[in-house]
Amino acid sequence: MLWQVVTEFEDQRLYGKIEGWEKNGEENGFLPDQQFIIDLDYYNTVEELIEVGPEKLKEALAALGLKSGGTVQQRAERLFLTKNTPLEKLDKKHFAKGSQGSVINGSAVASQEVDNAKEIALMEAKIRKLCELLNETIVRTKENVVKKQALTYDEMEAEREEEEMQAESESDDEEQQIYNPLKLPMGWDGKPIPYWLYKLHGLGQEFKCEICGNYSYWGRRAYERHFKEWRHQHGMRCLGIPNTKNFNEITSIEEAKELWKRIQERQGVNKWRPDLEEEYEDKEGNIYNKKTYTDLQRQGLI
């Protein structure tokens, strides 16, 4: 869109038809700032030019890119040279350091001013084009601002409540319009998850756990994870059974109790009994268990 503006701008600049930048006797169509330029046609001698004053002479020389130092006499003589001699034909010694020769209108300063004016005009053309495209929006915005400024406090509150009610009704309509014939679970965005994801995680399989109060878990992943969650741990604690790895995949209360009983019995057989297994030795080197040794010692036989 903006490249068309640039193309039209170049065509209009060529013929001097840019709005606000029309040609006024200048070849380039952009007038440089000439507030510091002195019209030498009104001065016939250097002495007449001296009467302008040192500051104005300095500003005029700087505007042309010439050296602006020296006495008033030297400044006037240097500026008077430009009356009958073009800048490009002047000796380089008269120019200030870094100053280039004439490119447009015989002055580097004028060239820079023309470039700046061109950029400003192009920016104005782009802004004008954007304003044309957004004219309807701008008008509506202005009308809305004027309307709100004319409202009283009660009217503003009523309008705000109406907007909130409208937003709530729209959200309710959106929730009612959700199409979910397969009854898929809802995702984080409030919409049904994709069917392939539903099949991948096996969310159609139901696993019930009696220890969790017949709570249903959908999908193998959720089922395996629930053995470490608070609901299953609370159920095992109520049964007086430690929730260890031995009870993974156990969801029935009876199965859990039977397994816990077998574990306790196994631990009872292998349990160390100090009365029978702890050994004592008498003075003669005889070995007794703790119970026998205590009985013999009590009878005074040892």
C-alpha atoms as a printed R data frame, in Angstrom:
    type eleno elety resid chain resno       x       y       z
1   ATOM     1    CA   MET     A     1   0.000   0.000   0.000
2   ATOM     2    CA   LEU     A     2   2.711   2.506   1.003
3   ATOM     3    CA   TRP     A     3   4.887   1.664  -1.993
4   ATOM     4    CA   GLN     A     4   2.103   3.040  -4.194
5   ATOM     5    CA   VAL     A     5   2.257   6.254  -2.163
6   ATOM     6    CA   VAL     A     6   6.015   6.474  -2.803
7   ATOM     7    CA   THR     A     7   5.513   5.973  -6.561
8   ATOM     8    CA   GLU     A     8   2.805   8.625  -6.746
9   ATOM     9    CA   PHE     A     9   4.935  10.951  -4.628
10  ATOM    10    CA   GLU     A    10   7.879  10.741  -7.041
11  ATOM    11    CA   ASP     A    11   5.604  11.481 -10.012
12  ATOM    12    CA   GLN     A    12   3.998  14.444  -8.260
13  ATOM    13    CA   ARG     A    13   7.370  15.792  -7.127
14  ATOM    14    CA   LEU     A    14   8.638  15.646 -10.691
15  ATOM    15    CA   TYR     A    15   5.820  17.925 -11.858
16  ATOM    16    CA   GLY     A    16   5.628  20.000  -8.673
17  ATOM    17    CA   LYS     A    17   2.093  18.909  -7.758
18  ATOM    18    CA   ILE     A    18   2.659  17.763  -4.163
19  ATOM    19    CA   GLU     A    19   0.036  19.268  -1.899
20  ATOM    20    CA   GLY     A    20   1.614  22.026   0.173
21  ATOM    21    CA   TRP     A    21   4.934  21.760  -1.716
22  ATOM    22    CA   GLU     A    22   4.003  23.222  -5.093
23  ATOM    23    CA   LYS     A    23   6.718  24.849  -7.241
24  ATOM    24    CA   ASN     A    24   7.218  28.551  -6.656
25  ATOM    25    CA   GLY     A    25   9.721  29.364  -9.364
26  ATOM    26    CA   GLU     A    26  12.232  26.760  -8.097
27  ATOM    27    CA   GLU     A    27  13.328  23.900 -10.301
28  ATOM    28    CA   ASN     A    28  13.271  21.244  -7.585
29  ATOM    29    CA   GLY     A    29   9.874  22.144  -6.154
30  ATOM    30    CA   PHE     A    30  11.231  22.506  -2.593
31  ATOM    31    CA   LEU     A    31  12.263  25.926  -1.302
32  ATOM    32    CA   PRO     A    32  15.243  25.863   1.041
33  ATOM    33    CA   ASP     A    33  15.226  27.996   4.167
34  ATOM    34    CA   GLN     A    34  16.663  31.345   3.048
35  ATOM    35    CA   GLN     A    35  16.421  33.305   6.280
36  ATOM    36    CA   PHE     A    36  20.228  33.615   6.413
37  ATOM    37    CA   ILE     A    37  20.774  34.308   2.693
38  ATOM    38    CA   ILE     A    38  21.606  37.935   1.787
39  ATOM    39    CA   ASP     A    39  20.447  39.225  -1.604
40  ATOM    40    CA   LEU     A    40  23.632  40.744  -3.051
41  ATOM    41    CA   ASP     A    41  21.759  42.506  -5.845
42  ATOM    42    CA   TYR     A    42  21.084  45.369  -3.434
43  ATOM    43    CA   TYR     A    43  24.806  45.882  -2.683
44  ATOM    44    CA   ASN     A    44  27.266  47.336  -5.179
45  ATOM    45    CA   THR     A    45  30.399  47.538  -3.033
46  ATOM    46    CA   VAL     A    46  32.024  45.712  -0.135
47  ATOM    47    CA   GLU     A    47  31.621  48.820   2.046
48  ATOM    48    CA   GLU     A    48  27.854  48.711   1.622
49  ATOM    49    CA   LEU     A    49  27.878  45.027   2.550
50  ATOM    50    CA   ILE     A    50  29.862  45.734   5.743
51  ATOM    51    CA   GLU     A    51  26.941  47.768   7.058
52  ATOM    52    CA   VAL     A    52  24.900  44.535   7.337
53  ATOM    53    CA   GLY     A    53  26.878  43.625  10.456
54  ATOM    54    CA   PRO     A    54  29.333  40.860  11.404
55  ATOM    55    CA   GLU     A    55  26.718  38.393  12.699
56  ATOM    56    CA   LYS     A    56  24.542  38.432   9.584
57  ATOM    57    CA   LEU     A    57  27.622  38.142   7.386
58  ATOM    58    CA   LYS     A    58  28.746  35.128   9.415
59  ATOM    59    CA   GLU     A    59  25.325  33.455   9.109
60  ATOM    60    CA   ALA     A    60  25.165  34.110   5.363
61  ATOM    61    CA   LEU     A    61  28.648  32.645   4.812
62  ATOM    62    CA   ALA     A    62  27.824  29.561   6.909
63  ATOM    63    CA   ALA     A    63  24.603  29.025   4.941
64  ATOM    64    CA   LEU     A    64  26.642  28.905   1.727
65  ATOM    65    CA   GLY     A    65  29.288  26.606   3.217
66  ATOM    66    CA   LEU     A    66  31.992  29.299   3.166
67  ATOM    67    CA   LYS     A    67  34.426  30.206   5.919
68  ATOM    68    CA   SER     A    68  32.764  32.545   8.390
69  ATOM    69    CA   GLY     A    69  35.819  33.669  10.376
70  ATOM    70    CA   GLY     A    70  37.994  36.754  10.087
71  ATOM    71    CA   THR     A    71  37.269  40.463  10.374
72  ATOM    72    CA   VAL     A    72  34.118  42.144   9.127
73  ATOM    73    CA   GLN     A    73  36.049  43.373   6.081
74  ATOM    74    CA   GLN     A    74  37.247  39.840   5.228
75  ATOM    75    CA   ARG     A    75  33.771  38.384   5.689
76  ATOM    76    CA   ALA     A    76  32.200  41.020   3.448
77  ATOM    77    CA   GLU     A    77  34.851  40.512   0.741
78  ATOM    78    CA   ARG     A    78  34.394  36.727   0.871
79  ATOM    79    CA   LEU     A    79  30.625  37.010   0.589
80  ATOM    80    CA   PHE     A    80  30.815  39.653  -2.141
81  ATOM    81    CA   LEU     A    81  32.761  37.180  -4.304
82  ATOM    82    CA   THR     A    82  29.590  35.110  -4.685
83  ATOM    83    CA   LYS     A    83  27.732  37.986  -6.361
84  ATOM    84    CA   ASN     A    84  29.275  37.457  -9.785
85  ATOM    85    CA   THR     A    85  31.020  34.087  -9.288
86  ATOM    86    CA   PRO     A    86  29.128  30.783  -8.910
87  ATOM    87    CA   LEU     A    87  30.023  28.740  -5.836
88  ATOM    88    CA   GLU     A    88  31.364  25.841  -7.889
89  ATOM    89    CA   LYS     A    89  33.949  28.171  -9.500
90  ATOM    90    CA   LEU     A    90  35.216  29.678  -6.254
91  ATOM    91    CA   ASP     A    91  38.627  28.714  -4.925
92  ATOM    92    CA   LYS     A    92  38.458  25.865  -2.400
93  ATOM    93    CA   LYS     A    93  40.295  27.968   0.170
94  ATOM    94    CA   HIS     A    94  37.129  30.017   0.695
95  ATOM    95    CA   PHE     A    95  35.083  26.980   1.744
96  ATOM    96    CA   ALA     A    96  34.879  25.706   5.304
97  ATOM    97    CA   LYS     A    97  36.351  22.294   6.186
98  ATOM    98    CA   GLY     A    98  34.060  19.398   5.313
99  ATOM    99    CA   SER     A    99  32.001  21.546   2.966
100 ATOM   100    CA   GLN     A   100  31.278  20.015  -0.450
101 ATOM   101    CA   GLY     A   101  30.667  21.718  -3.743
102 ATOM   102    CA   SER     A   102  27.311  22.657  -5.087
103 ATOM   103    CA   VAL     A   103  24.979  19.802  -5.989
104 ATOM   104    CA   ILE     A   104  21.576  21.462  -6.052
105 ATOM   105    CA   ASN     A   105  21.155  25.263  -6.235
106 ATOM   106    CA   GLY     A   106  24.935  25.553  -5.942
107 ATOM   107    CA   SER     A   107  25.037  24.807  -2.162
108 ATOM   108    CA   ALA     A   108  25.588  21.741   0.027
109 ATOM   109    CA   VAL     A   109  23.375  23.294   2.679
110 ATOM   110    CA   ALA     A   110  20.619  23.822   0.150
111 ATOM   111    CA   SER     A   111  21.015  20.200  -0.978
112 ATOM   112    CA   GLN     A   112  20.632  18.944   2.582
113 ATOM   113    CA   GLU     A   113  17.592  21.147   3.098
114 ATOM   114    CA   VAL     A   114  16.032  19.819  -0.106
115 ATOM   115    CA   ASP     A   115  16.563  16.217   1.063
116 ATOM   116    CA   ASN     A   116  15.028  17.019   4.427
117 ATOM   117    CA   ALA     A   117  12.077  18.701   2.756
118 ATOM   118    CA   LYS     A   118  11.609  15.663   0.519
119 ATOM   119    CA   GLU     A   119  11.504  13.314   3.527
120 ATOM   120    CA   ILE     A   120   8.992  15.538   5.291
121 ATOM   121    CA   ALA     A   121   6.792  15.753   2.210
122 ATOM   122    CA   LEU     A   122   6.904  11.965   1.734
123 ATOM   123    CA   MET     A   123   5.963  11.408   5.377
124 ATOM   124    CA   GLU     A   124   3.061  13.831   5.000
125 ATOM   125    CA   ALA     A   125   1.894  11.939   1.904
126 ATOM   126    CA   LYS     A   126   1.966   8.621   3.791
127 ATOM   127    CA   ILE     A   127   0.082  10.078   6.752
128 ATOM   128    CA   ARG     A   128  -2.476  11.621   4.392
129 ATOM   129    CA   LYS     A   129  -3.000   8.220   2.723
130 ATOM   130    CA   LEU     A   130  -3.437   6.451   6.067
131 ATOM   131    CA   CYS     A   131  -5.927   9.086   7.173
132 ATOM   132    CA   GLU     A   132  -7.939   8.480   4.001
133 ATOM   133    CA   LEU     A   133  -8.023   4.720   4.624
134 ATOM   134    CA   LEU     A   134  -8.920   5.119   8.303
135 ATOM   135    CA   ASN     A   135 -11.276   8.030   7.786
136 ATOM   136    CA   GLU     A   136 -14.398   6.078   8.799
137 ATOM   137    CA   THR     A   137 -12.724   4.686  11.920
138 ATOM   138    CA   ILE     A   138 -11.424   8.111  12.920
139 ATOM   139    CA   VAL     A   139 -14.866   9.678  12.503
140 ATOM   140    CA   ARG     A   140 -16.501   6.935  14.593
141 ATOM   141    CA   THR     A   141 -13.860   7.308  17.296
142 ATOM   142    CA   LYS     A   142 -14.427  11.053  17.488
143 ATOM   143    CA   GLU     A   143 -18.186  10.579  17.673
144 ATOM   144    CA   ASN     A   144 -17.787   7.965  20.422
145 ATOM   145    CA   VAL     A   145 -15.529  10.285  22.450
146 ATOM   146    CA   VAL     A   146 -17.984  13.167  22.094
147 ATOM   147    CA   LYS     A   147 -20.838  10.859  23.091
148 ATOM   148    CA   LYS     A   148 -19.037   9.610  26.224
149 ATOM   149    CA   GLN     A   149 -18.134  13.148  27.257
150 ATOM   150    CA   ALA     A   150 -21.804  14.092  27.121
151 ATOM   151    CA   LEU     A   151 -22.950  11.151  29.318
152 ATOM   152    CA   THR     A   152 -23.754  11.565  32.994
153 ATOM   153    CA   TYR     A   153 -22.363   9.251  35.667
154 ATOM   154    CA   ASP     A   154 -25.600   7.225  35.882
155 ATOM   155    CA   GLU     A   155 -25.730   6.819  32.113
156 ATOM   156    CA   MET     A   156 -22.089   5.655  32.044
157 ATOM   157    CA   GLU     A   157 -22.783   3.062  34.765
158 ATOM   158    CA   ALA     A   158 -25.870   1.804  32.929
159 ATOM   159    CA   GLU     A   159 -23.896   1.481  29.685
160 ATOM   160    CA   ARG     A   160 -21.087  -0.394  31.458
161 ATOM   161    CA   GLU     A   161 -23.553  -2.857  33.040
162 ATOM   162    CA   GLU     A   162 -25.194  -3.406  29.664
163 ATOM   163    CA   GLU     A   163 -21.810  -4.182  28.068
164 ATOM   164    CA   GLU     A   164 -20.979  -6.671  30.854
165 ATOM   165    CA   MET     A   165 -24.323  -8.444  30.461
166 ATOM   166    CA   GLN     A   166 -23.824  -8.608  26.709
167 ATOM   167    CA   ALA     A   167 -20.331 -10.090  27.155
168 ATOM   168    CA   GLU     A   168 -21.675 -12.729  29.570
169 ATOM   169    CA   SER     A   169 -24.488 -13.689  27.199
170 ATOM   170    CA   GLU     A   170 -21.999 -14.027  24.338
171 ATOM   171    CA   SER     A   171 -19.757 -16.285  26.447
172 ATOM   172    CA   ASP     A   172 -22.775 -18.433  27.393
173 ATOM   173    CA   ASP     A   173 -23.721 -18.747  23.739
174 ATOM   174    CA   GLU     A   174 -20.194 -19.853  22.891
175 ATOM   175    CA   GLU     A   175 -20.291 -22.534  25.594
176 ATOM   176    CA   GLN     A   176 -23.637 -23.815  24.372
177 ATOM   177    CA   GLN     A   177 -22.430 -24.002  20.790
178 ATOM   178    CA   ILE     A   178 -19.590 -26.467  21.545
179 ATOM   179    CA   TYR     A   179 -20.127 -29.533  19.337
180 ATOM   180    CA   ASN     A   180 -18.988 -32.690  21.129
181 ATOM   181    CA   PRO     A   181 -20.935 -35.744  19.887
182 ATOM   182    CA   LEU     A   182 -18.235 -38.211  21.068
183 ATOM   183    CA   LYS     A   183 -18.235 -36.682  24.570
184 ATOM   184    CA   LEU     A   184 -14.493 -36.185  24.534
185 ATOM   185    CA   PRO     A   185 -12.765 -34.689  27.599
186 ATOM   186    CA   MET     A   186 -12.255 -30.933  27.600
187 ATOM   187    CA   GLY     A   187  -8.786 -29.502  27.098
188 ATOM   188    CA   TRP     A   188  -7.131 -26.505  28.752
189 ATOM   189    CA   ASP     A   189  -8.863 -24.157  26.288
190 ATOM   190    CA   GLY     A   190 -12.350 -25.359  27.184
191 ATOM   191    CA   LYS     A   191 -12.748 -27.288  23.926
192 ATOM   192    CA   PRO     A   192 -12.827 -31.066  23.306
193 ATOM   193    CA   ILE     A   193  -9.385 -32.602  22.841
194 ATOM   194    CA   PRO     A   194  -8.555 -34.152  19.431
195 ATOM   195    CA   TYR     A   195  -9.852 -37.674  18.889
196 ATOM   196    CA   TRP     A   196  -6.393 -39.046  18.029
197 ATOM   197    CA   LEU     A   197  -5.092 -37.803  21.395
198 ATOM   198    CA   TYR     A   198  -8.088 -39.397  23.084
199 ATOM   199    CA   LYS     A   199  -7.233 -42.772  21.505
200 ATOM   200    CA   LEU     A   200  -3.482 -42.413  22.093
201 ATOM   201    CA   HIS     A   201  -3.852 -42.094  25.870
202 ATOM   202    CA   GLY     A   202  -6.613 -44.702  26.037
203 ATOM   203    CA   LEU     A   203  -8.981 -42.259  27.682
204 ATOM   204    CA   GLY     A   204 -11.912 -44.469  26.722
205 ATOM   205    CA   GLN     A   205 -10.854 -47.134  29.262
206 ATOM   206    CA   GLU     A   206 -12.331 -46.844  32.758
207 ATOM   207    CA   PHE     A   207 -10.475 -48.102  35.849
208 ATOM   208    CA   LYS     A   208 -12.284 -48.192  39.203
209 ATOM   209    CA   CYS     A   209 -10.527 -48.329  42.553
210 ATOM   210    CA   GLU     A   210 -12.474 -49.681  45.542
211 ATOM   211    CA   ILE     A   211  -9.844 -48.371  47.960
212 ATOM   212    CA   CYS     A   212 -10.459 -44.826  46.610
213 ATOM   213    CA   GLY     A   213 -14.210 -45.183  47.208
214 ATOM   214    CA   ASN     A   214 -15.011 -46.652  43.771
215 ATOM   215    CA   TYR     A   215 -13.539 -43.571  42.102
216 ATOM   216    CA   SER     A   216 -13.151 -43.896  38.310
217 ATOM   217    CA   TYR     A   217  -9.898 -43.158  36.480
218 ATOM   218    CA   TRP     A   218  -9.947 -42.731  32.713
219 ATOM   219    CA   GLY     A   219  -6.888 -43.933  30.851
220 ATOM   220    CA   ARG     A   220  -4.003 -46.160  31.878
221 ATOM   221    CA   ARG     A   221  -1.738 -43.246  32.656
222 ATOM   222    CA   ALA     A   222  -4.122 -41.658  35.156
223 ATOM   223    CA   TYR     A   223  -4.780 -45.085  36.709
224 ATOM   224    CA   GLU     A   224  -1.084 -45.822  37.321
225 ATOM   225    CA   ARG     A   225  -0.461 -42.331  38.639
226 ATOM   226    CA   HIS     A   226  -3.286 -42.472  41.203
227 ATOM   227    CA   PHE     A   227  -1.474 -45.031  43.416
228 ATOM   228    CA   LYS     A   228   0.809 -42.202  44.584
229 ATOM   229    CA   GLU     A   229  -1.911 -39.585  44.922
230 ATOM   230    CA   TRP     A   230  -3.602 -38.449  48.123
231 ATOM   231    CA   ARG     A   231  -6.926 -40.245  47.571
232 ATOM   232    CA   HIS     A   232  -5.384 -43.719  47.351
233 ATOM   233    CA   GLN     A   233  -2.942 -43.003  50.175
234 ATOM   234    CA   HIS     A   234  -5.811 -41.913  52.410
235 ATOM   235    CA   GLY     A   235  -7.734 -45.120  51.628
236 ATOM   236    CA   MET     A   236  -4.722 -47.295  52.476
237 ATOM   237    CA   ARG     A   237  -4.170 -45.362  55.701
238 ATOM   238    CA   CYS     A   238  -7.787 -45.990  56.714
239 ATOM   239    CA   LEU     A   239  -7.219 -49.735  56.192
240 ATOM   240    CA   GLY     A   240  -4.079 -49.620  58.341
241 ATOM   241    CA   ILE     A   241  -1.910 -50.788  55.467
242 ATOM   242    CA   PRO     A   242   1.312 -49.032  54.382
243 ATOM   243    CA   ASN     A   243   1.137 -47.768  50.800
244 ATOM   244    CA   THR     A   244   4.254 -49.510  49.423
245 ATOM   245    CA   LYS     A   245   5.170 -50.833  45.979
246 ATOM   246    CA   ASN     A   246   3.867 -54.256  46.980
247 ATOM   247    CA   PHE     A   247   0.320 -52.901  46.712
248 ATOM   248    CA   ASN     A   248   0.590 -51.397  43.227
249 ATOM   249    CA   GLU     A   249  -2.203 -52.551  40.905
250 ATOM   250    CA   ILE     A   250  -4.255 -53.608  43.977
251 ATOM   251    CA   THR     A   251  -7.619 -51.837  43.924
252 ATOM   252    CA   SER     A   252  -9.785 -54.277  45.919
253 ATOM   253    CA   ILE     A   253  -9.998 -53.914  49.697
254 ATOM   254    CA   GLU     A   254 -10.121 -57.694  50.241
255 ATOM   255    CA   GLU     A   255  -7.081 -58.295  48.041
256 ATOM   256    CA   ALA     A   256  -5.154 -55.594  49.881
257 ATOM   257    CA   LYS     A   257  -6.005 -57.124  53.287
258 ATOM   258    CA   GLU     A   258  -5.053 -60.638  52.178
259 ATOM   259    CA   LEU     A   259  -1.746 -59.461  50.753
260 ATOM   260    CA   TRP     A   260  -0.961 -57.515  53.924
261 ATOM   261    CA   LYS     A   261  -1.736 -60.612  56.030
262 ATOM   262    CA   ARG     A   262   0.620 -62.777  53.960
263 ATOM   263    CA   ILE     A   263   3.359 -60.167  54.242
264 ATOM   264    CA   GLN     A   264   2.958 -60.066  58.022
265 ATOM   265    CA   GLU     A   265   3.118 -63.867  58.251
266 ATOM   266    CA   ARG     A   266   6.230 -63.969  56.123
267 ATOM   267    CA   GLN     A   267   7.820 -61.355  58.318
268 ATOM   268    CA   GLY     A   268   6.789 -63.384  61.424
269 ATOM   269    CA   VAL     A   269   8.602 -66.575  60.245
270 ATOM   270    CA   ASN     A   270  11.781 -64.733  59.495
271 ATOM   271    CA   LYS     A   271  11.570 -62.536  62.568
272 ATOM   272    CA   TRP     A   272  14.469 -62.805  65.001
273 ATOM   273    CA   ARG     A   273  13.395 -64.104  68.423
274 ATOM   274    CA   PRO     A   274  15.990 -63.260  71.093
275 ATOM   275    CA   ASP     A   275  14.626 -65.711  73.722
276 ATOM   276    CA   LEU     A   276  15.316 -68.659  71.458
277 ATOM   277    CA   GLU     A   277  18.128 -67.452  69.224
278 ATOM   278    CA   GLU     A   278  20.330 -65.349  71.522
279 ATOM   279    CA   GLU     A   279  23.256 -67.522  72.761
280 ATOM   280    CA   TYR     A   280  25.038 -67.550  76.152
281 ATOM   281    CA   GLU     A   281  28.179 -69.460  77.250
282 ATOM   282    CA   ASP     A   282  28.949 -70.745  80.795
283 ATOM   283    CA   LYS     A   283  32.362 -71.156  82.463
284 ATOM   284    CA   GLU     A   284  32.817 -74.615  81.051
285 ATOM   285    CA   GLY     A   285  32.163 -73.437  77.494
286 ATOM   286    CA   ASN     A   286  28.662 -74.832  77.145
287 ATOM   287    CA   ILE     A   287  26.331 -72.884  74.816
288 ATOM   288    CA   TYR     A   288  22.715 -72.183  75.818
289 ATOM   289    CA   ASN     A   289  19.994 -69.956  74.470
290 ATOM   290    CA   LYS     A   290  18.837 -67.049  76.563
291 ATOM   291    CA   LYS     A   291  15.803 -68.788  78.071
292 ATOM   292    CA   THR     A   292  17.689 -71.960  79.111
293 ATOM   293    CA   TYR     A   293  20.642 -70.016  80.448
294 ATOM   294    CA   THR     A   294  18.360 -67.805  82.553
295 ATOM   295    CA   ASP     A   295  16.504 -70.831  84.014
296 ATOM   296    CA   LEU     A   296  19.742 -72.672  84.949
297 ATOM   297    CA   GLN     A   297  21.197 -69.538  86.464
298 ATOM   298    CA   ARG     A   298  18.052 -68.966  88.517
299 ATOM   299    CA   GLN     A   299  18.273 -72.549  89.862
300 ATOM   300    CA   GLY     A   300  21.914 -72.068  90.806
301 ATOM   301    CA   LEU     A   301  23.137 -74.804  88.518
302 ATOM   302    CA   ILE     A   302  25.500 -72.537  86.658
